[in-house]
Amino acid sequence: MARIFSGIQPSGELHIGNYLGAVKNWVALQSQFESFFCVVDYHAITVAYTPEDLRRRTREMATSLLAAGLDPAQCAVFVQSRVPEHTELQWIFNTITPLGELERQVQFKDKAARQEQVMAGLLNYPVLQAADILLYLADAVPVGEDQVQHLELSRVVARNWNARFAPEGAPYFPEPQAKLTPTRRIAGLDGNAKMSKSLNNTIGLLETPDEIWAKLRPAVTDPARIKKTDAGNPDNCRVIFQLHRAFSSPEMVAEVETKCRSAAWGCVDCKKALHESMNAELTPIRTRAQALADQPSLVDAALEAGAEKARAVAAQTMRHVKESMGLA
Ligand code: TRP
């Protein structure tokens, strides 16, 4: 079975932006691939943080992933720092990654511009990401478009290592391909291009139906549609129509489209229908989250089992890598 790997920052509880942008896809893929999903706490420490906060956010993210439907019986869910081979392989990869490749990474340039002092770890962030992926010899990496450049770098690393240490014609590391998430980036409820917790324009995955409705009701729609009798254009309704596409059945999406254009439905009707679709998908997630909150040992057990599966593969890769490099 082909193998996939993906990582997510420990940003705390999932919101519907990162759920739709990544995790929902992972849940769908876990039965088709041998899957490794990792909460990347080592990546998170490349920017300012406090230890207590990181511990909490890591735990919340892991719990959200399980609640969202990642099933420890089908895939490995684990925390990066519990598998020491990630950093071990990263050091090795640092020695075969051209500095220029790192300096031209867009995400590095953006993040560096916002720091007073830029640490080496921020520059080397994508090398750790390459180690994450290649440690499991993953063929594909389900990610959003923002990670395409990092994936390219992972392929450069794989190629460089193979060229230097694998026999001619028998590459050891596969060149991992990005497997782009079907859902395009979802705009914030306020119409801002980015849905993000810090902008307070998102919906938490575990919010109650009432809380969700309180956020949907005032969310932006087609700005040209002022009166309920005005015909609407779903293409200009960036938030609500996009969310329908993500949460509603194709039949409902078609109905919304017709009723918006003909003004048979006002925006509130459309939002009510969306609210129903969201409840249908999110209620089981909330129920699972509640079960995990009542029994935190379930989360510990899932993460330990995930780390164990990960370590078994990681140890094998490291053995091969070290032998090939004269390190064992
Ligand atoms: N850089 C990714 C992000 O910010 C997180 C990540 C770390 C990752 N390691 C990874 C994603 C490996 C895919 C594969 O979203």
Boltz pocket constraint, residues with backbone or C-beta under 6 A from the ligand:
constraints:
  - pocket:
      binder: B
      contacts: [[A, 5], [A, 6], [A, 7], [A, 8], [A, 9], [A, 40], [A, 43], [A, 128], [A, 129], [A, 132], [A, 133], [A, 141], [A, 142], [A, 143], [A, 147], [A, 150]]
      max_distance: 6.0
